Amino acid sequence: MAVLAGIAAFGGMFAVLVGAYGLRQARRVSATGVRVQALVKRRPGETCEESVPPRPLLQFVTEDDRVMEVVCPVPSTRRRPVNDGDNVLVSYDPADPRNVVVQGRERLGPERVFIAGGALVVLLSVTLLAAAIAGR
């Protein structure tokens, strides 16, 4: 029982760290990244009839005049669609321009879910470990 609780606690801590890292990266790029307008482009070979449309490409020019095309980090929704030909404001990391955040659509929920879920698993593991030790 103690081994399983330890493995679960390790997995939970890993989830917490992954969520915290993703949250930190998104906030860092949003706050200190270079802001540019990006053109939304449909991926080559993509059709409009697909039930779940793939994420479009974002094309922008970096400060050193490189043209970058990256997959949009957020999906298109009915409330806030990302349509072919639209312009969106993005922040990119100058050290790695492939790391982008679409301004106003950061979607920090998945990172928060990782943190909360990992913390819950760690708490459950510690509780199980304490119960196993007390039961001896």
Backbone hydrogen bonds, N-H to C=O, Kabsch-Sander energy under -0.5 kcal/mol:
donor,donor_aa,acceptor,acceptor_aa,energy
5,A,1,M,-2.3
6,G,2,A,-2.1
7,I,3,V,-2.4
8,A,4,L,-2.6
9,A,5,A,-2.4
10,F,6,G,-2.2
11,G,7,I,-2.4
12,G,8,A,-2.6
13,M,9,A,-2.5
14,F,10,F,-2.2
15,A,11,G,-2.2
16,V,12,G,-2.2
17,L,13,M,-2.4
18,V,14,F,-2.5
19,G,15,A,-2.5
20,A,16,V,-2.5
21,Y,17,L,-2.4
22,G,18,V,-2.4
23,L,19,G,-2.4
24,R,20,A,-2.4
25,Q,21,Y,-2.6
26,A,22,G,-2.3
27,R,23,L,-2.2
28,R,24,R,-2.6
29,V,25,Q,-2.7
30,S,26,A,-2.1
31,A,27,R,-2.2
32,T,28,R,-3.0
33,G,29,V,-1.6
34,V,92,Y,-2.4
36,V,90,V,-2.5
38,A,88,V,-3.0
39,L,59,Q,-3.0
40,V,86,D,-3.0
41,K,39,L,-0.5
41,K,57,L,-3.0
46,E,43,R,-1.9
50,E,47,T,-0.8
57,L,41,K,-3.0
58,L,70,V,-3.3
59,Q,39,L,-2.7
60,F,68,M,-2.1
62,T,66,R,-2.7
65,D,62,T,-1.8
68,M,60,F,-3.2
68,M,66,R,-0.6
70,V,58,L,-2.3
72,C,56,P,-3.1
77,T,80,R,-1.3
83,N,81,P,-0.6
85,G,40,V,-3.2
86,D,83,N,-2.1
88,V,38,A,-2.4
90,V,36,V,-2.8
90,V,88,V,-0.5
91,S,101,V,-2.5
92,Y,34,V,-2.1
93,D,96,D,-0.7
93,D,99,N,-1.8
96,D,93,D,-0.7
99,N,96,D,-2.4
100,V,98,R,-1.0
101,V,91,S,-2.3
103,Q,89,L,-2.4
103,Q,101,V,-0.6
105,R,102,V,-2.0
112,R,108,L,-1.9
113,V,109,G,-2.4
114,F,110,P,-2.1
115,I,111,E,-2.2
116,A,112,R,-2.7
117,G,113,V,-3.1
118,G,114,F,-2.5
119,A,115,I,-2.3
120,L,116,A,-2.2
121,V,117,G,-2.2
122,V,118,G,-2.4
123,L,119,A,-2.5
124,L,120,L,-2.5
125,S,121,V,-2.6
126,V,122,V,-2.6
127,T,123,L,-2.2
128,L,124,L,-2.5
129,L,125,S,-2.5
130,A,126,V,-2.6
131,A,127,T,-2.3
132,A,128,L,-2.3
133,I,129,L,-2.3
134,A,130,A,-2.4
135,G,131,A,-1.6
136,R,133,I,-1.0
